[in-house]
Amino acid sequence: MRRIGWLDCSSGVSGDMLLGALTELEAVRVADVADMLGLQGTFASAGTSRAGIRATTVEVQPADDQPHRRLDDVLGIIRDANLPARVADRATAVFERLAAAEARVHGTSVQSVEFHEVGAVDAIVDIVGVCLGIETLALDELVAGPIALGGGHITTGHGVLPVPGPAVLELLTTCSLVAGGGPVDHELATPTGVALLAELATGSGPMPPMRIDRVGVGAGSRELTERANVLRLVVGEEADTHDRHDDWQVLAANVDDLDPRLWPVVIERLLSAGAADAWLTPIVMKKGRPAHTISVLCDEQTAEAARTVLFAETSTIGVRSSPVSKHALAREWLTVDIDGQSMRVKVARYDGAVVNASPEFDDAVRVAAVLGRPVKSILAAAVAAASDALS
């Protein structure tokens, strides 16, 4: 069976939170990482709690004061360390993402960026340690839940900056991670944490169906009164999800007097209200009048909202409903690279085997516009890239 990891980022993400969760899973030891990097100082982990939840925190304290480092300095430390090749490559890629984001938001070159917040020993240990821990877990998929970014302001080496920070937002433009502001006015997602997920996560979304083996909990440095400041890494085996669910309904209405230009709006409003699907079927009504049947697939929780949309946005005066069963396959998002542009591909599985890989069409349109290529060629390239990544 495929091994899956899912990250609960509802309280944000940082390098030390990720490293703490992996340490609790015994996938990595921070002292071992320091030894590999040839660093001297205090490198340890300890149990703690946040809002009553047990968690692991890591302590990284170098023996000497550390200078601000540029990209070549950091990559030299990684290159000279005794690291597995894949770990070194991933850690290098994370720092290159960080440098590119910092250069973009501060209007300078990648090689000129000084890592005020991320160039110190603690960030190097965090990044290398997380890459090493993920390698140890040997996951087939790593899915990141929606990332809470926080709000307010933070004092940095560049001065007082808004939260989410400019580098965090820039990093999010390079991947398909889902993120949102709040729920508290503190920095919850750091550039280091977001860069790690942008590089390592293979998908973004809610926890996939799985048989859970272990849970690692990493503690954030701040004790928040509003919520548990922790990141949870859930590890398990993929579960088959082509199970039958009987709590679905199809709502339907026949309409023969609506301006046809409104139908796209109606369907969009239904989907925004929580419907799983909505579609039109051409029909012929009494007296030979052409018309449409609007059909809506929804669960019990969203049925009333869907009916409200039908009555408000169409000219129908009656909506019928029928109970139906639904069989759903396991699916996740895969991010692929098309000539430097990120694209999402929805992957569906049956009994663990990939049965469909469908590029997100809106992403294809965006990438085609940026690259000046036909949309059909971008779709084909995305399917090929997904096939390579899944093979």
LOKOLFI-871662 format. One record per residue (C-alpha): x, y, z; residue number from 1; residue in one letter. Coordinates in steps of 0.02 Angstrom, whole numbers, plus 50000, padded with zeros to 5 digits. Example, Ala and Ser with C-alpha at 12.3 -4.5 7.8 and 13.67 -1.06 7.14 Angstrom:
REM residues 2
+-------+-------+-------+-----+------+
:     u :     v :     w : pos : code :
+-------+-------+-------+-----+------+
: 50615 : 49775 : 50390 :   1 :    a :
: 50684 : 49947 : 50357 :   2 :    s :
+-------+-------+-------+-----+------+
//
This chain:
REM residues 391
+-------+-------+-------+-----+------+
:     u :     v :     w : pos : code :
+-------+-------+-------+-----+------+
: 50000 : 50000 : 50000 :   1 :    m :
: 50053 : 50179 : 49970 :   2 :    r :
: 50121 : 50277 : 50118 :   3 :    r :
: 50042 : 50448 : 50143 :   4 :    i :
: 50085 : 50595 : 50254 :   5 :    g :
: 49963 : 50735 : 50289 :   6 :    w :
: 50010 : 50899 : 50372 :   7 :    l :
: 49883 : 50992 : 50478 :   8 :    d :
: 49936 : 51173 : 50451 :   9 :    c :
: 49784 : 51252 : 50535 :  10 :    s :
: 49902 : 51342 : 50655 :  11 :    s :
: 50029 : 51382 : 50521 :  12 :    g :
: 50196 : 51306 : 50476 :  13 :    v :
: 50378 : 51342 : 50515 :  14 :    s :
: 50541 : 51248 : 50499 :  15 :    g :
: 50553 : 51209 : 50684 :  16 :    d :
: 50372 : 51148 : 50691 :  17 :    m :
: 50404 : 51029 : 50547 :  18 :    l :
: 50567 : 50970 : 50625 :  19 :    l :
: 50481 : 50945 : 50792 :  20 :    g :
: 50345 : 50836 : 50714 :  21 :    a :
: 50474 : 50731 : 50621 :  22 :    l :
: 50578 : 50715 : 50780 :  23 :    t :
: 50426 : 50650 : 50874 :  24 :    e :
: 50404 : 50520 : 50738 :  25 :    l :
: 50587 : 50469 : 50763 :  26 :    e :
: 50622 : 50506 : 50580 :  27 :    a :
: 50767 : 50622 : 50623 :  28 :    v :
: 50873 : 50682 : 50771 :  29 :    r :
: 50924 : 50864 : 50775 :  30 :    v :
: 51094 : 50821 : 50853 :  31 :    a :
: 51131 : 50703 : 50708 :  32 :    d :
: 51089 : 50840 : 50584 :  33 :    v :
: 51209 : 50959 : 50671 :  34 :    a :
: 51346 : 50827 : 50665 :  35 :    d :
: 51320 : 50801 : 50479 :  36 :    m :
: 51335 : 50988 : 50452 :  37 :    l :
: 51489 : 51000 : 50564 :  38 :    g :
: 51407 : 51124 : 50681 :  39 :    l :
: 51449 : 51156 : 50862 :  40 :    q :
: 51326 : 51211 : 50996 :  41 :    g :
: 51168 : 51150 : 51080 :  42 :    t :
: 51055 : 51043 : 50971 :  43 :    f :
: 50917 : 50948 : 51059 :  44 :    a :
: 50731 : 50910 : 51066 :  45 :    s :
: 50611 : 50905 : 51212 :  46 :    a :
: 50431 : 50868 : 51252 :  47 :    g :
: 50315 : 51013 : 51284 :  48 :    t :
: 50131 : 51058 : 51263 :  49 :    s :
: 50027 : 51190 : 51177 :  50 :    r :
: 49849 : 51220 : 51240 :  51 :    a :
: 49854 : 51051 : 51324 :  52 :    g :
: 49915 : 50955 : 51170 :  53 :    i :
: 50077 : 50858 : 51188 :  54 :    r :
: 50208 : 50913 : 51063 :  55 :    a :
: 50395 : 50913 : 51029 :  56 :    t :
: 50503 : 51068 : 51020 :  57 :    t :
: 50679 : 51080 : 50952 :  58 :    v :
: 50822 : 51187 : 51019 :  59 :    e :
: 50955 : 51248 : 50900 :  60 :    v :
: 51087 : 51360 : 50977 :  61 :    q :
: 51254 : 51377 : 50886 :  62 :    p :
: 51412 : 51397 : 50988 :  63 :    a :
: 51459 : 51563 : 50907 :  64 :    d :
: 51368 : 51712 : 50836 :  65 :    d :
: 51322 : 51683 : 50656 :  66 :    q :
: 51347 : 51805 : 50512 :  67 :    p :
: 51216 : 51848 : 50383 :  68 :    h :
: 51239 : 51726 : 50241 :  69 :    r :
: 51209 : 51736 : 50055 :  70 :    r :
: 51150 : 51592 : 49948 :  71 :    l :
: 51324 : 51531 : 49899 :  72 :    d :
: 51375 : 51526 : 50084 :  73 :    d :
: 51225 : 51419 : 50130 :  74 :    v :
: 51243 : 51303 : 49982 :  75 :    l :
: 51426 : 51279 : 50024 :  76 :    g :
: 51379 : 51216 : 50199 :  77 :    i :
: 51254 : 51094 : 50123 :  78 :    i :
: 51375 : 51038 : 49988 :  79 :    r :
: 51515 : 51003 : 50113 :  80 :    d :
: 51403 : 50904 : 50232 :  81 :    a :
: 51391 : 50714 : 50235 :  82 :    n :
: 51213 : 50708 : 50169 :  83 :    l :
: 51121 : 50585 : 50057 :  84 :    p :
: 51115 : 50655 : 49881 :  85 :    a :
: 50925 : 50672 : 49876 :  86 :    r :
: 50923 : 50763 : 50043 :  87 :    v :
: 51059 : 50884 : 49987 :  88 :    a :
: 50968 : 50917 : 49823 :  89 :    d :
: 50804 : 50953 : 49912 :  90 :    r :
: 50884 : 51066 : 50043 :  91 :    a :
: 50973 : 51160 : 49904 :  92 :    t :
: 50810 : 51181 : 49809 :  93 :    a :
: 50724 : 51250 : 49965 :  94 :    v :
: 50858 : 51383 : 49991 :  95 :    f :
: 50854 : 51427 : 49807 :  96 :    e :
: 50665 : 51454 : 49822 :  97 :    r :
: 50694 : 51566 : 49972 :  98 :    l :
: 50829 : 51667 : 49884 :  99 :    a :
: 50720 : 51691 : 49730 : 100 :    a :
: 50572 : 51748 : 49836 : 101 :    a :
: 50678 : 51869 : 49938 : 102 :    e :
: 50758 : 51940 : 49781 : 103 :    a :
: 50589 : 51965 : 49700 : 104 :    r :
: 50508 : 52057 : 49846 : 105 :    v :
: 50660 : 52165 : 49885 : 106 :    h :
: 50705 : 52205 : 49705 : 107 :    g :
: 50880 : 52133 : 49706 : 108 :    t :
: 50975 : 51986 : 49631 : 109 :    s :
: 50971 : 51809 : 49700 : 110 :    v :
: 51157 : 51811 : 49737 : 111 :    q :
: 51144 : 51977 : 49830 : 112 :    s :
: 51010 : 51918 : 49952 : 113 :    v :
: 51066 : 51911 : 50133 : 114 :    e :
: 50966 : 51786 : 50233 : 115 :    f :
: 50930 : 51891 : 50387 : 116 :    h :
: 50790 : 51778 : 50445 : 117 :    e :
: 50837 : 51614 : 50362 : 118 :    v :
: 51026 : 51613 : 50343 : 119 :    g :
: 51069 : 51573 : 50524 : 120 :    a :
: 51115 : 51400 : 50586 : 121 :    v :
: 50940 : 51364 : 50653 : 122 :    d :
: 50862 : 51380 : 50481 : 123 :    a :
: 50997 : 51274 : 50399 : 124 :    i :
: 50969 : 51139 : 50529 : 125 :    v :
: 50780 : 51153 : 50509 : 126 :    d :
: 50785 : 51138 : 50320 : 127 :    i :
: 50913 : 50998 : 50310 : 128 :    v :
: 50830 : 50907 : 50457 : 129 :    g :
: 50657 : 50914 : 50378 : 130 :    v :
: 50722 : 50853 : 50210 : 131 :    c :
: 50814 : 50711 : 50298 : 132 :    l :
: 50660 : 50664 : 50402 : 133 :    g :
: 50545 : 50661 : 50251 : 134 :    i :
: 50671 : 50551 : 50160 : 135 :    e :
: 50674 : 50432 : 50309 : 136 :    t :
: 50484 : 50414 : 50310 : 137 :    l :
: 50489 : 50359 : 50127 : 138 :    a :
: 50317 : 50433 : 50090 : 139 :    l :
: 50234 : 50410 : 49922 : 140 :    d :
: 50131 : 50567 : 49949 : 141 :    e :
: 50145 : 50717 : 50064 : 142 :    l :
: 49984 : 50820 : 50067 : 143 :    v :
: 49980 : 50989 : 50152 : 144 :    a :
: 49817 : 51050 : 50226 : 145 :    g :
: 49766 : 51233 : 50204 : 146 :    p :
: 49899 : 51345 : 50284 : 147 :    i :
: 49847 : 51474 : 50413 : 148 :    a :
: 49956 : 51626 : 50379 : 149 :    l :
: 49908 : 51737 : 50526 : 150 :    g :
: 49895 : 51926 : 50522 : 151 :    g :
: 49956 : 52088 : 50601 : 152 :    g :
: 50138 : 52140 : 50586 : 153 :    h :
: 50311 : 52071 : 50623 : 154 :    i :
: 50479 : 52155 : 50653 : 155 :    t :
: 50616 : 52090 : 50537 : 156 :    t :
: 50789 : 52137 : 50477 : 157 :    g :
: 50702 : 52240 : 50343 : 158 :    h :
: 50592 : 52331 : 50469 : 159 :    g :
: 50410 : 52310 : 50517 : 160 :    v :
: 50320 : 52205 : 50387 : 161 :    l :
: 50138 : 52153 : 50367 : 162 :    p :
: 50085 : 51973 : 50396 : 163 :    v :
: 50077 : 51872 : 50286 : 164 :    p :
: 50254 : 51929 : 50246 : 165 :    g :
: 50302 : 51976 : 50067 : 166 :    p :
: 50419 : 51826 : 50051 : 167 :    a :
: 50283 : 51706 : 50109 : 168 :    v :
: 50160 : 51772 : 49980 : 169 :    l :
: 50292 : 51766 : 49844 : 170 :    e :
: 50332 : 51585 : 49887 : 171 :    l :
: 50148 : 51540 : 49876 : 172 :    l :
: 50142 : 51605 : 49697 : 173 :    t :
: 50269 : 51471 : 49647 : 174 :    t :
: 50163 : 51322 : 49701 : 175 :    c :
: 49984 : 51262 : 49721 : 176 :    s :
: 49976 : 51263 : 49911 : 177 :    l :
: 49812 : 51326 : 49983 : 178 :    v :
: 49829 : 51463 : 50114 : 179 :    a :
: 49725 : 51594 : 50202 : 180 :    g :
: 49745 : 51739 : 50322 : 181 :    g :
: 49711 : 51730 : 50509 : 182 :    g :
: 49640 : 51662 : 50618 : 183 :    p :
: 49748 : 51765 : 50739 : 184 :    v :
: 49853 : 51923 : 50724 : 185 :    d :
: 50021 : 51835 : 50739 : 186 :    h :
: 50141 : 51769 : 50608 : 187 :    e :
: 50093 : 51585 : 50590 : 188 :    l :
: 50180 : 51538 : 50429 : 189 :    a :
: 50364 : 51578 : 50406 : 190 :    t :
: 50461 : 51587 : 50241 : 191 :    p :
: 50562 : 51434 : 50293 : 192 :    t :
: 50406 : 51330 : 50328 : 193 :    g :
: 50316 : 51383 : 50168 : 194 :    v :
: 50472 : 51354 : 50061 : 195 :    a :
: 50489 : 51178 : 50132 : 196 :    l :
: 50309 : 51135 : 50091 : 197 :    l :
: 50321 : 51215 : 49919 : 198 :    a :
: 50467 : 51100 : 49881 : 199 :    e :
: 50415 : 50940 : 49971 : 200 :    l :
: 50225 : 50931 : 49966 : 201 :    a :
: 50153 : 50830 : 49823 : 202 :    t :
: 49976 : 50891 : 49850 : 203 :    g :
: 49867 : 51012 : 49945 : 204 :    s :
: 49699 : 50983 : 50027 : 205 :    g :
: 49608 : 50896 : 50170 : 206 :    p :
: 49672 : 50736 : 50248 : 207 :    m :
: 49660 : 50595 : 50120 : 208 :    p :
: 49573 : 50434 : 50172 : 209 :    p :
: 49705 : 50331 : 50261 : 210 :    m :
: 49735 : 50203 : 50396 : 211 :    r :
: 49831 : 50307 : 50522 : 212 :    i :
: 49989 : 50233 : 50595 : 213 :    d :
: 50070 : 50377 : 50689 : 214 :    r :
: 50051 : 50562 : 50723 : 215 :    v :
: 50196 : 50680 : 50755 : 216 :    g :
: 50161 : 50850 : 50834 : 217 :    v :
: 50284 : 50994 : 50820 : 218 :    g :
: 50268 : 51146 : 50933 : 219 :    a :
: 50279 : 51326 : 50875 : 220 :    g :
: 50391 : 51440 : 50976 : 221 :    s :
: 50247 : 51549 : 51038 : 222 :    r :
: 50111 : 51497 : 51162 : 223 :    e :
: 49949 : 51565 : 51088 : 224 :    l :
: 49799 : 51594 : 51199 : 225 :    t :
: 49678 : 51577 : 51053 : 226 :    e :
: 49730 : 51404 : 50991 : 227 :    r :
: 49856 : 51263 : 51003 : 228 :    a :
: 50010 : 51324 : 50911 : 229 :    n :
: 50058 : 51154 : 50839 : 230 :    v :
: 50084 : 51070 : 50672 : 231 :    l :
: 50029 : 50888 : 50657 : 232 :    r :
: 50104 : 50763 : 50535 : 233 :    l :
: 49987 : 50614 : 50511 : 234 :    v :
: 50067 : 50460 : 50431 : 235 :    v :
: 49976 : 50305 : 50370 : 236 :    g :
: 49927 : 50193 : 50226 : 237 :    e :
: 49813 : 50248 : 50087 : 238 :    e :
: 49636 : 50180 : 50107 : 239 :    a :
: 49521 : 50131 : 49965 : 240 :    d :
: 49382 : 50259 : 49948 : 241 :    t :
: 49273 : 50189 : 49809 : 242 :    h :
: 49145 : 50162 : 49946 : 243 :    d :
: 48960 : 50191 : 49927 : 244 :    r :
: 48883 : 50345 : 50007 : 245 :    h :
: 48693 : 50356 : 50010 : 246 :    d :
: 48665 : 50529 : 50083 : 247 :    d :
: 48666 : 50619 : 49915 : 248 :    w :
: 48524 : 50701 : 49819 : 249 :    q :
: 48491 : 50760 : 49643 : 250 :    v :
: 48387 : 50918 : 49635 : 251 :    l :
: 48306 : 50956 : 49467 : 252 :    a :
: 48196 : 51087 : 49389 : 253 :    a :
: 48129 : 51112 : 49212 : 254 :    n :
: 48145 : 51291 : 49148 : 255 :    v :
: 48084 : 51358 : 48980 : 256 :    d :
: 48083 : 51547 : 49005 : 257 :    d :
: 48256 : 51597 : 49069 : 258 :    l :
: 48377 : 51706 : 48973 : 259 :    d :
: 48508 : 51575 : 48919 : 260 :    p :
: 48649 : 51696 : 48958 : 261 :    r :
: 48610 : 51670 : 49143 : 262 :    l :
: 48643 : 51483 : 49148 : 263 :    w :
: 48832 : 51497 : 49177 : 264 :    p :
: 48797 : 51612 : 49324 : 265 :    v :
: 48668 : 51491 : 49395 : 266 :    v :
: 48789 : 51345 : 49386 : 267 :    i :
: 48929 : 51446 : 49466 : 268 :    e :
: 48814 : 51501 : 49608 : 269 :    r :
: 48762 : 51320 : 49639 : 270 :    l :
: 48942 : 51262 : 49649 : 271 :    l :
: 48986 : 51407 : 49764 : 272 :    s :
: 48842 : 51354 : 49877 : 273 :    a :
: 48925 : 51185 : 49901 : 274 :    g :
: 48850 : 51077 : 49764 : 275 :    a :
: 48963 : 50936 : 49706 : 276 :    a :
: 48907 : 50959 : 49525 : 277 :    d :
: 48777 : 51049 : 49420 : 278 :    a :
: 48729 : 51027 : 49238 : 279 :    w :
: 48602 : 51070 : 49102 : 280 :    l :
: 48506 : 50949 : 48992 : 281 :    t :
: 48409 : 51012 : 48837 : 282 :    p :
: 48229 : 50951 : 48838 : 283 :    i :
: 48065 : 50981 : 48745 : 284 :    v :
: 47915 : 51024 : 48854 : 285 :    m :
: 47728 : 51031 : 48820 : 286 :    k :
: 47672 : 51116 : 48661 : 287 :    k :
: 47844 : 51080 : 48588 : 288 :    g :
: 47930 : 51217 : 48686 : 289 :    r :
: 48122 : 51200 : 48700 : 290 :    p :
: 48184 : 51205 : 48879 : 291 :    a :
: 48320 : 51146 : 48998 : 292 :    h :
: 48327 : 51036 : 49151 : 293 :    t :
: 48447 : 51105 : 49280 : 294 :    i :
: 48513 : 50962 : 49389 : 295 :    s :
: 48613 : 50979 : 49549 : 296 :    v :
: 48710 : 50844 : 49643 : 297 :    l :
: 48727 : 50888 : 49827 : 298 :    c :
: 48731 : 50811 : 50000 : 299 :    d :
: 48601 : 50835 : 50135 : 300 :    e :
: 48697 : 50980 : 50214 : 301 :    q :
: 48699 : 51086 : 50055 : 302 :    t :
: 48529 : 51038 : 49980 : 303 :    a :
: 48435 : 51185 : 50056 : 304 :    e :
: 48566 : 51310 : 49999 : 305 :    a :
: 48558 : 51238 : 49822 : 306 :    a :
: 48367 : 51251 : 49821 : 307 :    r :
: 48381 : 51432 : 49874 : 308 :    t :
: 48496 : 51468 : 49726 : 309 :    v :
: 48376 : 51383 : 49605 : 310 :    l :
: 48228 : 51486 : 49665 : 311 :    f :
: 48326 : 51648 : 49673 : 312 :    a :
: 48427 : 51636 : 49512 : 313 :    e :
: 48307 : 51546 : 49393 : 314 :    t :
: 48123 : 51566 : 49349 : 315 :    s :
: 48070 : 51395 : 49416 : 316 :    t :
: 47928 : 51383 : 49543 : 317 :    i :
: 47961 : 51202 : 49590 : 318 :    g :
: 48112 : 51092 : 49627 : 319 :    v :
: 48104 : 50903 : 49639 : 320 :    r :
: 48231 : 50794 : 49730 : 321 :    s :
: 48285 : 50613 : 49719 : 322 :    s :
: 48401 : 50515 : 49835 : 323 :    p :
: 48552 : 50439 : 49747 : 324 :    v :
: 48707 : 50339 : 49790 : 325 :    s :
: 48880 : 50402 : 49748 : 326 :    k :
: 49042 : 50305 : 49727 : 327 :    h :
: 49197 : 50416 : 49742 : 328 :    a :
: 49377 : 50376 : 49703 : 329 :    l :
: 49525 : 50435 : 49806 : 330 :    a :
: 49598 : 50591 : 49730 : 331 :    r :
: 49736 : 50716 : 49767 : 332 :    e :
: 49821 : 50865 : 49686 : 333 :    w :
: 49991 : 50844 : 49604 : 334 :    l :
: 50092 : 50998 : 49558 : 335 :    t :
: 50196 : 50987 : 49399 : 336 :    v :
: 50317 : 51109 : 49319 : 337 :    d :
: 50291 : 51168 : 49140 : 338 :    i :
: 50441 : 51273 : 49084 : 339 :    d :
: 50452 : 51356 : 49254 : 340 :    g :
: 50264 : 51374 : 49280 : 341 :    q :
: 50170 : 51274 : 49412 : 342 :    s :
: 50014 : 51177 : 49362 : 343 :    m :
: 49894 : 51070 : 49462 : 344 :    r :
: 49843 : 50897 : 49404 : 345 :    v :
: 49701 : 50804 : 49490 : 346 :    k :
: 49749 : 50622 : 49514 : 347 :    v :
: 49615 : 50488 : 49546 : 348 :    a :
: 49653 : 50313 : 49610 : 349 :    r :
: 49560 : 50148 : 49617 : 350 :    y :
: 49628 : 50017 : 49737 : 351 :    d :
: 49786 : 50123 : 49749 : 352 :    g :
: 49817 : 50125 : 49561 : 353 :    a :
: 49809 : 50287 : 49461 : 354 :    v :
: 49661 : 50282 : 49342 : 355 :    v :
: 49653 : 50465 : 49290 : 356 :    n :
: 49764 : 50619 : 49291 : 357 :    a :
: 49672 : 50776 : 49237 : 358 :    s :
: 49760 : 50946 : 49224 : 359 :    p :
: 49667 : 51093 : 49300 : 360 :    e :
: 49603 : 51186 : 49148 : 361 :    f :
: 49612 : 51361 : 49224 : 362 :    d :
: 49795 : 51329 : 49266 : 363 :    d :
: 49825 : 51274 : 49086 : 364 :    a :
: 49748 : 51435 : 49019 : 365 :    v :
: 49856 : 51539 : 49137 : 366 :    r :
: 50017 : 51447 : 49093 : 367 :    v :
: 49979 : 51454 : 48906 : 368 :    a :
: 49958 : 51643 : 48918 : 369 :    a :
: 50123 : 51664 : 49012 : 370 :    v :
: 50221 : 51551 : 48894 : 371 :    l :
: 50134 : 51604 : 48734 : 372 :    g :
: 50088 : 51427 : 48687 : 373 :    r :
: 49924 : 51342 : 48637 : 374 :    p :
: 49819 : 51280 : 48782 : 375 :    v :
: 49810 : 51105 : 48707 : 376 :    k :
: 50000 : 51090 : 48710 : 377 :    s :
: 50004 : 51141 : 48894 : 378 :    i :
: 49872 : 51011 : 48936 : 379 :    l :
: 49973 : 50877 : 48846 : 380 :    a :
: 50133 : 50930 : 48933 : 381 :    a :
: 50048 : 50925 : 49103 : 382 :    a :
: 49983 : 50749 : 49072 : 383 :    v :
: 50157 : 50692 : 49020 : 384 :    a :
: 50238 : 50775 : 49172 : 385 :    a :
: 50110 : 50696 : 49288 : 386 :    a :
: 50140 : 50526 : 49208 : 387 :    s :
: 50327 : 50544 : 49238 : 388 :    d :
: 50302 : 50598 : 49418 : 389 :    a :
: 50183 : 50454 : 49455 : 390 :    l :
: 50284 : 50317 : 49371 : 391 :    s :
+-------+-------+-------+-----+------+
//
